[in-house]
């Protein structure tokens, strides 16, 4: 798997607005080839504007837990969470999500993992499973 070079990818997208049909088709084919190499989909690339980080700010992370958090997860729920984390870590995911999953692993080990976090993991897993299909 490779990563997409943002500047090069944006230049290819700009070419889609050109007048030369052959160049437009060539740019579209190059975009698709690069997306395949990077193992990304349009759903992964197109995020709402307010969630996209600028070039000089770090990728967003999950919000801090609210003061009144969910009840702690039982041992069986923690095992489910470990399984979901392992499955997600074997997929092509962003660096921010990878760090977040490692944080969840630490939370489980330190007894700070709760049912709200398990629900979040289930939703992320379900969302990425839909993208992969």
LINRAUR-V784568 format. One record per pair of residues at least 6 apart in sequence whose ideal C-beta (glycine too) atoms are under 8 Angstrom apart, sorted by the first residue. I is the first residue (numbers start at 0). J is the second residue. D is the distance in whole Angstrom. If there is no record, write none. Layout:
{{I,J,D} {I,J,D}}
This chain:
{{0,36,7} {0,37,6} {0,38,5} {0,91,6} {1,33,8} {1,36,5} {1,37,5} {2,37,6} {3,33,6} {3,34,7} {3,37,5} {3,39,7} {7,33,8} {8,30,7} {8,33,7} {11,26,5} {11,29,6} {11,30,5} {11,33,8} {12,26,8} {12,30,7} {14,22,6} {14,23,7} {14,25,8} {14,26,4} {15,23,6} {15,26,6} {15,27,7} {15,30,8} {17,23,6} {17,26,8} {34,40,7} {34,41,8} {34,44,8} {37,91,8} {38,91,4} {39,91,7} {40,130,5} {42,130,5} {43,130,6} {50,59,6} {52,58,5} {52,59,6} {57,95,8} {58,93,7} {58,94,7} {58,95,4} {59,95,7} {60,95,6} {60,98,7} {60,99,6} {61,99,5} {61,102,8} {61,119,7} {64,113,8} {64,115,7} {64,116,8} {68,113,5} {68,115,6} {69,113,4} {69,114,4} {69,115,4} {69,116,7} {69,118,8} {70,113,6} {70,114,6} {71,110,7} {71,112,7} {71,113,5} {71,114,8} {72,80,7} {72,107,8} {72,112,5} {72,113,6} {72,114,5} {72,116,8} {72,117,5} {76,114,7} {76,117,5} {77,107,5} {77,112,6} {79,117,7} {80,103,7} {80,107,6} {80,112,6} {80,116,7} {80,117,5} {80,120,6} {81,104,7} {81,107,7} {83,120,5} {83,121,7} {83,124,5} {84,100,5} {84,103,6} {84,104,6} {84,120,7} {86,124,7} {87,96,7} {87,100,6} {87,120,8} {87,123,7} {87,124,6} {87,127,7} {88,97,7} {88,100,6} {90,127,6} {90,131,7} {92,100,8} {92,127,7} {96,123,7} {103,112,7} {103,116,6} {103,120,7} {106,112,4} {106,116,7}}
